[in-house]
Amino acid sequence: MSKTKKRIYNPVTRKYYAIKQRTTKSGKKGQIKGLWKPPKKTTKKSLLEVVLGR
């Protein structure tokens, strides 16, 4: 099994770009969707924060 890339790096701009995942018999690469951003970290709220609406 091969691992598919979800992002590509541009050394000139020093940014990562997200690509569409595409599985084809000819092995064509996916199109660039836009800038890649890391997933947001979720934080757990305490019961007090939920009650007070913070």
C-alpha positions as CSV (number, residue, x, y, z in Angstrom):
1,M,0.0,0.0,0.0
2,S,1.3,3.5,-0.8
3,K,0.7,6.4,1.4
4,T,-1.0,9.3,-0.4
5,K,0.1,12.9,0.1
6,K,-2.4,15.3,1.5
7,R,-0.2,18.4,1.0
8,I,2.8,19.5,-1.0
9,Y,5.5,22.0,-0.1
10,N,6.6,25.0,-2.2
11,P,10.1,25.9,-1.2
12,V,9.9,29.3,-2.9
13,T,7.0,30.5,-0.9
14,R,7.7,28.3,2.1
15,K,4.0,27.2,2.3
16,Y,2.1,23.9,2.1
17,Y,-0.7,23.4,-0.3
18,A,-3.6,20.9,0.1
19,I,-4.3,18.6,-2.8
20,K,-7.4,16.7,-3.7
21,Q,-7.1,12.9,-3.2
22,R,-7.7,11.0,-6.4
23,T,-7.3,7.3,-6.9
24,T,-7.0,6.4,-10.6
25,K,-5.5,3.5,-12.5
26,S,-3.2,5.8,-14.3
27,G,-2.0,7.3,-11.0
28,K,-2.7,10.9,-11.8
29,K,-2.1,13.4,-9.0
30,G,-4.9,15.4,-7.5
31,Q,-5.5,19.1,-8.2
32,I,-4.4,21.8,-5.7
33,K,-7.2,23.0,-3.5
34,G,-5.5,25.8,-1.7
35,L,-3.3,26.5,1.3
36,W,-3.0,23.7,3.8
37,K,-3.8,24.5,7.4
38,P,-3.1,22.2,10.3
39,P,-6.3,20.8,12.0
40,K,-7.5,22.9,14.9
41,K,-7.0,21.6,18.4
42,T,-10.1,21.1,20.4
43,T,-10.1,22.1,24.0
44,K,-12.3,20.7,26.7
45,K,-14.5,23.2,28.5
46,S,-15.3,22.9,32.1
47,L,-18.8,22.7,33.4
48,L,-18.5,26.2,34.8
49,E,-17.5,27.6,31.4
50,V,-20.5,25.9,29.8
51,V,-22.9,27.2,32.4
52,L,-21.6,30.8,32.2
53,G,-21.4,30.7,28.4
54,R,-17.7,31.6,28.0
